[in-house]
Amino acid sequence: MALDRTKLAYMGGPGRAPRLWSYTTTDTQATTIAANYFLAAYSQLQVGDFIFCRAANATAVVTDMTILVVLTATSGGVTVAVKSA
């Protein structure tokens, strides 16, 4: 599937500091962390932003919450990674 920009919501964060986003999808976590999943939103995202991503588990039930961090955000590509403790 593809990013549904209507479900990507800005939650806060000033200026160039890391900003917070929320996103809910029926796509799996593996799909959401694939390269360029968030490409349609590259102009909104900046390196260091956090995305609280609620994605589907293996049974297609939206339950898995993952914190993603934006590693790159350009017209050529957007990459994210799962934020580890």
Sequence and secondary structure as in RCSB ss.txt:
>XXXX:A:sequence
MALDRTKLAYMGGPGRAPRLWSYTTTDTQATTIAANYFLAAYSQLQVGDFIFCRAANATAVVTDMTILVVLTATS
GGVTVAVKSA
>XXXX:A:secstr
    GGGEEEEE  TTS  EEEEEEEEEHHHHTSTTTTGGGTTT  TT EEEEEEE TTS EEEEEEEEEEEEET
TEEEEEE   
